[in-house]
Amino acid sequence: MTKKQKKVLIRIIISAILVCIFSLIPVENQYVRLGLFLIPYLVIGYDILKKAGLGIVNGQVFDENFLMAIATVGAIILGEYVEGTAVMLFYQVGELFQSYAVGKSRRNISSLMDIRPDYANIEQDGELEQVDPDDVEIGTIIVVQPGEKVPIDGKIVSGSSTLNTSALTGESLPREVREGDEVISGCVNLSGLLRIETTKEFGESTVSKILDLVENSSMKKSRSENFITRFAKYYTPAVCIGALALAILPPVANLIIGNPANWPQWIIRALTTLVISCPCALVISIPLSFFGGIGGASAKGVLVKGSNYLEALSETKYVVCDKTGTLTKGVFEVTCIEPANGISNEELLELAAYAESYSNHPISKSLKEAYGKQIDTARVTDIEEISGHGVSAVVDGRKVAVGNVKLMKKLDIPYTIPQKAGTEVHVAVDGGYAGYILISDIVKPNAKEAIADLKAAGVKQVIMLTGDAKPVAEAVAAELGVDVVKSELLPADKVSEVEKLLAVKSEKEKLAFVGDGINDAPVLSRADIGIAMGALGSDAAIEAADVVLMDDDPVKIATAMKISRKTLRIVHQNIVFALAVKLACLGLGAVGFVNMWWAIFADVGVMIIAVINATRALKM
């Protein structure tokens, strides 16, 4: 509990004790009784009266402070001292509870997002010096000791360790890292000493961008929040006018027909309706629900840039995915070796790796990684790169040609057509066909589960757009259960395909695009909801996206949708509950069946129940 909350609690206790004491003391003189009850009233309500006065001065009259001030002051003027003080007392109890609930939600989110580094270690003359991360330039070598946060994105130049990435990704399993690996800020170093060369400034690093996204998410309001803001703007003045009419018109009507006006009775009813009508439950609980939903998503490694996007996720019916880096790992590996003419698998792979030993092409790297042994470059001579076809070289005195189908045709060597999908690498030795090797982009382990979860969540179609060749794209789509696949597309073609889908879907249905590359940025911006991969994804894709998956796990798309729908359910529950109770009590209060004590429940009680319900959005 904060210092301010403790002060309010002390005022509540003092005021409650004084009300109880003064209620038991038999005081006949009305003015003495008024003086006594003004003490607890001012103890508990002076700040509300002050805010109401400032609101009137600043032209912002119709708010909850004004309603409470008018209702309680009016009750006291009419001699209802206990009721007037009690209304203010219970209102402050509700405000204290609401303040505590909001503070707890913020603390929960802050603890989940406790990733801001306080310092970075730089080695100076053999000693470590702590400096502000903002002062560290790109290319600086920083030292991260066990137990410390990685302050800035970079590449490990020496050391190995395990990193706790749970604050960023929601993934509890530690990640092993070693020299040459890329690391992102916000992770906690669990074991070894790491020396990291920074690749970004602190302001552009992952931790800064995450904190900025979460801190600014409340700036983009959902339709529900905008509705409540507009509703309160017209609702409160309307209620005040209605209460004034209730206080004046019935007594005047009674006088006209010759009955007693009974002014105190109708004024009390009018003041009761003012207490009932206070829109606190809606104004507080709806933003708190979305705040909790965004915080709960952050804990799962899903960053949502605004409550409007969280709301839109619940209406997603079409999910369009890029292939490489989104549904697949974006890392090419040898998946099939088919030798010919008596050559073994090991020999075929060895000859291909040696022939490609001087190339930096991704296919060459995949072959060398699959071979997995140190390459003796003295065994390789006469290397010739044949542009668009492959390479030829002499390995241990044998003429080896490694490349695509065009190379085999160029050399007039008959070849075998693979039955499986993948990038084909054909090998010829001394003019004879030696076999082929297939290299494929590996499907992510959870990709198939992610597609199934999306369909279970009510997504009508999952569409895959890729620049890959048709056979490869169709093989991946069939393996994962994708509904529609479009292949061999340029970035502009992806935008066109999304435009077509946007044109045919209904207005209430939302389309989400999931991608990771810089070429996906235009499509991410064009879709109703852009979802970017946060680890593999380019800065441009993350910047253009509305939602960021910090661990690149496509299963988190369905998780985000579930969080969104739970949050919306809570929002709708609070709106229906608050309005139903208030409207019922307003009607009953107008005809005299509801007194000030019921009015307190309709205001403070409903607010407390709505706030408790809103905090459920934090838990998933």
C-alpha positions in Angstrom: 0.0 0.0 0.0 1.4 3.4 -1.0 1.8 6.4 1.4 -1.2 8.1 -0.2 -3.4 5.1 0.2 -2.4 4.7 3.9 -3.4 8.3 4.5 -6.9 7.7 2.9 -7.3 4.5 5.0 -6.5 6.5 8.2 -9.1 9.2 7.2 -11.7 6.4 6.5 -11.1 4.9 9.9 -11.3 8.2 11.8 -14.4 9.3 9.9 -16.1 5.9 10.5 -15.4 6.0 14.2 -16.7 9.6 14.5 -19.9 8.8 12.6 -20.6 5.8 14.9 -19.9 7.9 18.0 -22.0 10.9 16.9 -24.9 8.6 15.8 -25.1 7.2 19.4 -24.9 10.6 21.1 -28.5 12.0 21.7 -28.2 15.6 20.6 -31.5 17.6 20.4 -30.1 20.8 18.9 -30.0 20.6 15.1 -27.1 23.0 14.7 -24.9 21.2 17.2 -25.7 17.9 15.4 -24.8 19.5 12.1 -21.5 20.8 13.5 -20.7 17.3 14.9 -21.3 15.5 11.6 -19.5 18.1 9.6 -16.3 16.9 11.3 -16.3 13.3 9.9 -17.8 14.6 6.6 -14.9 17.1 6.0 -12.3 14.6 7.2 -13.4 12.1 4.6 -14.6 14.4 1.8 -12.6 17.6 1.7 -10.5 16.3 -1.3 -13.7 15.4 -3.2 -15.2 18.8 -2.5 -11.9 20.5 -3.6 -11.8 18.5 -6.9 -15.5 19.3 -7.6 -14.8 23.0 -7.1 -11.7 22.9 -9.4 -13.8 21.1 -12.0 -16.4 23.8 -11.9 -13.7 26.6 -12.2 -12.0 24.7 -15.1 -15.3 24.1 -17.0 -15.3 20.4 -16.4 -18.4 20.2 -14.2 -20.0 16.9 -14.8 -17.8 14.2 -13.3 -18.1 11.8 -10.3 -16.6 14.4 -7.9 -19.4 16.9 -8.8 -22.1 14.2 -8.4 -20.8 13.1 -5.0 -20.4 16.7 -3.8 -23.9 17.8 -4.8 -25.6 14.6 -3.5 -23.9 14.6 -0.1 -24.1 18.4 0.5 -27.7 18.3 -0.5 -28.4 15.4 1.9 -26.8 17.3 4.8 -28.7 20.5 4.0 -31.9 18.4 4.3 -30.9 17.1 7.7 -29.8 13.6 6.5 -26.4 13.9 8.2 -25.7 10.2 8.7 -26.6 9.3 5.1 -24.7 12.2 3.6 -21.5 11.4 5.5 -21.9 7.7 4.9 -22.2 8.2 1.1 -18.9 10.1 1.1 -17.3 7.5 3.4 -18.3 4.5 1.3 -17.3 6.4 -1.9 -13.8 6.8 -0.5 -13.7 3.2 0.5 -14.5 2.3 -3.2 -11.9 4.8 -4.5 -9.3 3.3 -2.1 -10.1 -0.2 -3.3 -10.0 0.8 -6.9 -6.6 2.6 -6.4 -5.2 -0.5 -4.8 -6.5 -2.8 -7.6 -5.1 -0.6 -10.3 -1.8 -0.3 -8.4 -1.6 -4.0 -8.0 -2.2 -4.5 -11.7 0.6 -2.0 -12.6 3.0 -3.7 -10.1 2.2 -7.1 -11.7 3.0 -5.8 -15.1 6.0 -3.9 -13.9 7.4 -7.1 -12.3 6.7 -9.0 -15.5 8.5 -6.3 -17.5 11.3 -5.7 -15.0 13.9 -5.9 -17.8 15.3 -2.3 -17.9 19.0 -2.6 -17.2 20.5 -0.1 -14.7 24.0 -0.1 -16.1 26.4 -1.7 -18.6 29.9 -3.0 -17.7 32.9 -1.7 -19.7 36.4 -2.9 -19.1 38.9 -0.1 -18.3 42.5 -0.8 -17.4 41.6 -4.3 -16.3 38.7 -3.2 -14.1 35.0 -3.1 -14.8 33.3 0.3 -14.9 29.6 0.7 -14.7 28.2 3.2 -17.2 24.7 4.3 -18.3 23.5 2.0 -21.2 22.5 5.2 -23.1 26.2 6.2 -23.3 27.4 2.9 -24.9 28.2 3.2 -28.6 27.8 0.5 -31.3 30.8 -1.8 -31.4 31.7 -1.4 -27.7 32.7 -4.6 -25.8 30.6 -4.9 -22.7 30.9 -7.5 -19.9 27.9 -9.3 -18.5 28.5 -11.2 -15.3 26.4 -14.1 -13.9 23.1 -12.7 -12.4 23.2 -9.5 -14.5 20.8 -8.4 -17.3 22.1 -8.1 -20.8 21.8 -4.3 -21.2 22.1 -3.9 -25.0 21.7 -6.1 -28.1 24.9 -7.6 -29.4 27.0 -10.6 -30.4 29.0 -12.8 -28.0 32.8 -12.4 -28.7 33.9 -14.7 -25.9 32.3 -16.9 -23.2 29.4 -19.3 -23.0 26.4 -19.3 -20.6 22.7 -19.9 -20.2 20.2 -17.0 -20.5 16.8 -16.6 -18.8 14.6 -15.1 -21.4 11.3 -15.5 -19.6 10.7 -11.7 -19.1 10.9 -11.3 -22.9 9.3 -14.4 -24.3 7.3 -16.0 -21.5 9.5 -19.1 -22.1 10.7 -20.7 -18.8 13.4 -22.9 -20.4 16.9 -21.3 -20.3 18.6 -20.7 -23.6 22.2 -21.9 -24.2 24.5 -19.4 -25.8 28.2 -19.4 -26.9 30.7 -17.3 -28.9 29.2 -16.0 -32.1 25.6 -16.1 -31.0 23.4 -13.0 -31.1 21.8 -12.0 -27.8 19.1 -9.5 -27.0 18.8 -7.1 -24.1 16.6 -7.9 -21.2 17.8 -11.5 -20.8 19.4 -12.5 -17.5 22.8 -14.2 -17.6 22.6 -17.3 -15.3 26.0 -18.8 -15.4 29.2 -17.9 -17.4 30.9 -14.6 -18.0 30.1 -13.1 -21.4 31.8 -10.4 -23.5 29.4 -8.9 -25.9 30.1 -6.6 -28.9 27.1 -4.2 -29.1 25.3 -4.1 -32.4 22.7 -1.4 -31.5 22.5 1.7 -29.4 20.4 1.3 -26.2 17.6 3.4 -27.5 17.2 1.0 -30.5 17.8 -2.3 -28.5 15.1 -4.8 -27.8 14.5 -3.9 -24.2 13.9 -0.2 -25.0 11.5 -1.0 -27.7 9.5 -3.4 -25.5 9.2 -1.0 -22.7 8.2 1.8 -25.1 5.5 -0.5 -26.7 4.0 -1.4 -23.3 4.2 2.1 -21.9 2.4 3.6 -25.0 -0.1 0.9 -25.5 -2.8 2.8 -23.5 -2.6 5.6 -26.1 -4.5 3.6 -28.7 -8.0 3.0 -27.2 -10.4 0.2 -28.2 -13.9 0.8 -29.5 -15.3 -0.2 -26.0 -13.1 2.4 -24.3 -14.1 5.1 -26.8 -17.7 4.2 -26.3 -17.5 4.6 -22.5 -15.7 7.9 -22.9 -18.4 9.2 -25.2 -21.2 7.6 -23.1 -19.9 9.3 -19.9 -19.6 12.6 -21.7 -23.4 12.7 -22.4 -24.6 10.4 -19.6 -23.5 12.4 -16.6 -25.1 15.8 -17.7 -28.3 13.9 -18.7 -28.5 12.4 -15.3 -27.9 15.8 -13.6 -30.7 17.3 -15.7 -33.0 14.4 -14.9 -32.2 14.7 -11.2 -33.0 18.4 -11.3 -36.3 17.7 -13.1 -37.1 15.0 -10.5 -36.5 17.5 -7.7 -38.7 20.3 -9.2 -41.4 18.9 -11.5 -43.3 16.5 -9.1 -43.6 19.1 -6.3 -44.7 21.8 -8.8 -47.3 19.3 -10.2 -48.5 18.6 -6.7 -49.0 22.3 -6.0 -50.9 22.7 -9.3 -53.4 20.0 -8.4 -53.7 21.3 -4.8 -51.6 18.7 -3.0 -48.6 19.4 -0.6 -45.4 19.9 -2.6 -43.3 17.7 -0.3 -40.1 19.3 -1.5 -37.7 17.4 0.9 -38.9 14.0 -0.3 -38.4 14.7 -4.0 -35.0 16.4 -3.4 -33.8 13.4 -1.5 -34.9 11.1 -4.4 -33.1 13.4 -6.8 -29.9 13.3 -4.7 -30.2 9.5 -4.5 -30.4 9.2 -8.3 -27.2 11.4 -8.5 -25.3 8.9 -6.3 -26.6 5.9 -8.2 -25.7 7.4 -11.6 -22.0 7.9 -10.9 -20.3 6.2 -13.9 -17.1 5.2 -11.9 -17.7 1.4 -12.4 -17.5 1.8 -16.2 -15.0 4.6 -16.5 -12.5 2.7 -14.3 -13.1 -1.0 -15.0 -13.1 -0.9 -18.8 -9.6 0.6 -19.3 -8.4 -1.6 -16.3 -9.6 -4.7 -18.2 -7.7 -3.8 -21.3 -4.7 -2.8 -19.2 -4.8 -6.2 -17.6 -5.2 -8.0 -20.9 -2.2 -6.3 -22.4 -0.2 -7.1 -19.3 -1.3 -10.7 -19.4 -0.3 -11.0 -23.0 3.1 -9.4 -22.2 3.7 -12.2 -19.6 3.1 -14.7 -22.4 5.7 -13.1 -24.7 3.1 -11.3 -26.8 3.4 -7.5 -27.0 0.2 -5.7 -28.1 0.7 -2.0 -29.1 -2.7 -0.8 -28.1 -6.1 -2.0 -26.7 -7.6 -1.4 -30.1 -5.4 -4.2 -31.5 -6.2 -6.4 -28.5 -9.9 -5.9 -29.3 -9.4 -6.6 -33.0 -7.7 -9.9 -32.3 -10.9 -11.3 -31.0 -12.6 -10.7 -34.4 -9.8 -12.2 -36.5 -11.2 -14.7 -39.1 -8.4 -14.7 -41.7 -4.7 -15.3 -40.8 -2.2 -14.8 -43.6 1.3 -16.1 -42.9 4.6 -15.7 -44.6 6.5 -19.0 -44.8 10.2 -18.5 -44.2 10.9 -17.4 -40.6 7.2 -17.5 -39.6 6.1 -21.1 -40.2 9.6 -22.4 -40.9 12.9 -21.7 -39.0 14.5 -19.7 -41.8 17.5 -22.0 -41.5 18.4 -24.3 -44.4 19.4 -27.9 -43.5 20.3 -31.0 -45.4 17.1 -33.2 -45.3 17.8 -35.9 -47.8 21.0 -37.6 -49.4 20.4 -39.9 -52.4 23.7 -41.3 -53.8 24.1 -43.1 -57.1 26.6 -45.4 -58.8 27.9 -47.1 -55.7 28.9 -43.9 -53.8 28.0 -43.8 -50.1 26.0 -41.1 -48.3 29.1 -39.9 -46.4 31.2 -39.8 -49.5 28.6 -37.9 -51.5 28.2 -35.3 -48.8 32.0 -35.0 -48.3 32.6 -34.4 -52.0 29.9 -31.7 -52.1 31.1 -30.0 -49.0 34.7 -29.9 -50.3 33.7 -28.6 -53.7 31.7 -25.8 -52.0 34.3 -25.1 -49.3 35.2 -21.6 -50.6 31.7 -20.4 -51.1 29.6 -18.3 -48.6 26.3 -19.1 -50.3 23.6 -20.3 -47.8 23.4 -23.7 -49.6 27.2 -24.1 -49.4 27.1 -23.3 -45.6 24.3 -25.9 -45.2 26.4 -28.6 -46.9 29.5 -27.7 -44.8 27.4 -27.7 -41.6 25.9 -31.1 -42.5 29.4 -32.5 -43.2 30.4 -31.3 -39.7 34.2 -31.9 -40.0 37.2 -29.7 -40.5 37.8 -29.1 -44.2 41.4 -29.6 -45.4 41.6 -27.0 -48.1 44.9 -28.6 -49.5 42.7 -31.4 -50.9 40.8 -28.9 -53.1 42.1 -27.3 -56.3 40.9 -25.7 -59.5 37.8 -24.2 -58.1 35.5 -22.6 -60.6 32.2 -20.9 -59.9 29.6 -21.3 -62.7 27.2 -18.4 -62.2 23.6 -19.4 -61.8 24.6 -23.1 -62.1 27.0 -24.1 -59.3 30.7 -24.9 -58.8 33.3 -27.3 -60.1 36.5 -28.3 -58.3 39.1 -31.0 -58.2 38.9 -32.9 -54.9 41.7 -35.5 -54.3 42.4 -35.5 -58.0 38.7 -36.2 -59.0 36.7 -33.7 -61.0 33.6 -32.8 -58.9 30.7 -30.7 -60.2 28.0 -29.5 -57.7 24.9 -27.5 -58.6 21.4 -27.3 -59.9 19.6 -29.0 -62.7 20.9 -26.4 -65.2 24.5 -27.5 -64.3 23.7 -31.1 -65.1 22.1 -30.1 -68.4 25.1 -27.9 -69.2 27.5 -30.8 -68.6 25.2 -33.2 -70.5 24.9 -35.5 -67.5 21.7 -37.5 -67.0 20.3 -36.9 -63.5 17.6 -38.2 -61.1 14.5 -36.1 -60.4 13.8 -36.1 -56.6 10.4 -37.2 -55.3 10.5 -34.9 -52.3 10.3 -31.1 -52.1 13.4 -29.0 -51.4 16.3 -27.2 -53.0 18.1 -29.8 -55.3 21.9 -30.0 -55.2 23.1 -32.5 -57.9 26.7 -33.9 -57.8 28.7 -35.3 -60.7 32.2 -37.0 -60.3 34.5 -37.4 -63.3 31.7 -36.8 -65.7 29.3 -39.4 -64.1 26.2 -38.7 -62.0 26.9 -39.3 -58.3 23.5 -38.4 -56.8 21.7 -35.5 -55.2 21.3 -33.8 -51.9 18.1 -32.0 -50.8 18.2 -28.9 -48.7 15.1 -27.6 -47.0 13.9 -24.9 -44.7 12.9 -26.8 -41.6 9.3 -26.4 -40.4 9.0 -25.0 -36.8 8.1 -27.7 -34.3 4.9 -25.9 -33.2 3.8 -24.7 -36.6 1.3 -27.5 -37.3 -0.1 -27.1 -33.7 -0.4 -23.3 -34.3 -2.5 -23.8 -37.5 -4.8 -26.3 -35.7 -5.2 -23.9 -32.7 -6.1 -21.0 -35.0 -8.8 -23.1 -36.7 -10.1 -24.2 -33.2 -10.2 -20.5 -32.3 -12.6 -19.8 -35.1 -10.3 -18.6 -37.9 -12.0 -19.4 -41.2 -8.9 -19.6 -43.4 -5.2 -19.8 -42.9 -3.4 -18.6 -46.0 0.4 -18.9 -46.7 2.1 -16.4 -49.0 5.7 -17.1 -50.0 8.3 -16.3 -52.6 9.5 -19.9 -52.6 9.0 -22.3 -55.5 5.6 -23.9 -55.9 6.6 -27.5 -55.0 8.3 -26.5 -51.8 5.5 -24.2 -50.8 2.8 -26.8 -51.5 4.7 -29.4 -49.5 5.0 -27.2 -46.4 1.3 -26.2 -46.7 0.2 -29.8 -47.0 2.3 -30.8 -44.0 0.9 -28.0 -41.8 -2.7 -28.1 -42.9 -2.8 -24.6 -44.4 -6.0 -23.9 -46.4 -4.6 -21.8 -49.3 -1.1 -21.3 -50.5 0.3 -18.8 -53.0 3.9 -19.2 -54.1 6.6 -17.5 -56.1 5.4 -14.0 -55.0 7.3 -10.8 -54.8 6.7 -8.3 -51.9 4.3 -6.3 -54.1 2.4 -9.5 -55.0 1.9 -10.3 -51.2 0.3 -6.8 -50.8 -2.0 -7.5 -53.8 -3.1 -10.9 -52.4 -3.9 -9.3 -49.0 -5.8 -6.5 -50.8 -8.0 -9.2 -52.5 -8.8 -10.9 -49.2 -9.6 -7.6 -47.6 -12.0 -6.9 -50.4 -14.0 -10.1 -50.0 -14.2 -10.4 -46.2 -17.1 -8.7 -44.2 -16.5 -5.5 -42.4 -16.7 -7.1 -38.9 -14.2 -9.8 -39.8 -10.5 -9.0 -39.3 -7.5 -10.1 -41.3 -4.1 -10.6 -39.6 -0.8 -11.0 -41.4 2.1 -12.7 -39.8 5.7 -12.0 -41.0 9.3 -11.4 -40.1 11.3 -9.9 -42.9 11.9 -6.3 -44.0 9.9 -7.2 -47.2 6.9 -8.0 -45.0 6.6 -4.4 -43.6 4.2 -3.2 -46.4 1.9 -6.1 -45.8 2.0 -5.8 -42.1 0.9 -2.2 -42.4 -1.9 -3.0 -44.8 -3.5 -5.8 -42.8 -6.1 -5.1 -40.1 -3.6 -6.6 -37.6 0.1 -6.9 -38.4 1.9 -9.6 -36.3 5.7 -9.7 -36.4 8.2 -12.2 -35.2 10.2 -10.4 -32.5 13.4 -12.5 -32.4 14.1 -13.3 -36.0 12.1 -10.3 -37.3 13.6 -7.3 -38.9 13.4 -3.8 -37.2 11.2 -2.6 -40.0 8.7 -5.5 -39.6 8.5 -5.0 -35.8 8.0 -1.3 -36.3 5.2 -1.8 -38.8 3.4 -4.5 -36.8 0.6 -4.1 -34.2 1.5 -7.2 -32.3 5.0 -8.7 -31.7 5.7 -12.4 -30.8 8.9 -12.2 -28.7 9.9 -15.8 -29.1 8.8 -16.3 -32.8 6.4 -19.1 -31.7 3.4 -19.1 -34.1 1.3 -20.9 -31.3 1.3 -17.5 -29.5 -1.1 -16.1 -32.2 -3.9 -18.3 -31.0 -2.8 -17.5 -27.4 -3.1 -13.8 -28.1 -6.6 -14.4 -29.6 -7.7 -16.2 -26.4 -6.4 -13.4 -24.2 -8.3 -10.9 -26.4 -11.6 -12.8 -26.2 -11.3 -13.3 -22.4 -10.6 -9.5 -22.0 -13.6 -8.6 -24.2 -15.8 -11.0 -22.2 -14.8 -9.3 -19.0 -15.4 -5.8 -20.6 -18.9 -6.8 -21.8 -19.7 -8.4 -18.4 -18.8 -5.1 -16.6 -20.8 -2.9 -19.0 -24.0 -5.0 -18.8 -23.7 -5.6 -15.1 -23.1 -1.9 -14.2 -25.7 -0.5 -16.5 -28.3 -3.1 -15.5 -27.9 -2.4 -11.8 -27.7 1.4 -12.2 -30.8 1.6 -14.5 -32.8 -0.6 -12.1 -31.8 1.4 -9.1 -32.5 4.7 -10.9 -36.0 3.6 -11.8 -36.7 2.4 -8.2 -35.0 5.5 -6.7 -37.2 7.9 -8.8 -40.4 6.3 -7.3 -39.0 6.1 -3.7 -38.3 2.4 -3.4 -34.5 2.9 -3.1 -32.9 5.0 -0.4 -29.4 6.4 0.0 -28.0 3.2 1.3 -29.1 1.3 -1.8 -27.6 4.2 -3.8 -24.2 3.6 -2.1 -24.3 -0.1 -3.3 -25.3 0.9 -6.8 -22.3 3.2 -7.0 -19.5 1.8 -4.7 -20.6 -1.8 -4.6 -20.9 -2.1 -8.4 -17.6 -0.3 -8.9 -15.8 -2.8 -6.5 -17.4 -5.8 -8.2 -16.5 -4.5 -11.7 -12.9 -3.7 -10.7 -12.4 -7.2 -9.1 -13.8 -8.7 -12.4 -11.4 -6.5 -14.4 -8.3 -7.8 -12.6 -9.1 -11.3 -13.9 -7.8 -10.1 -17.3 -4.3 -10.3 -15.9 -4.5 -14.1 -15.5 -4.6 -16.5 -18.5 
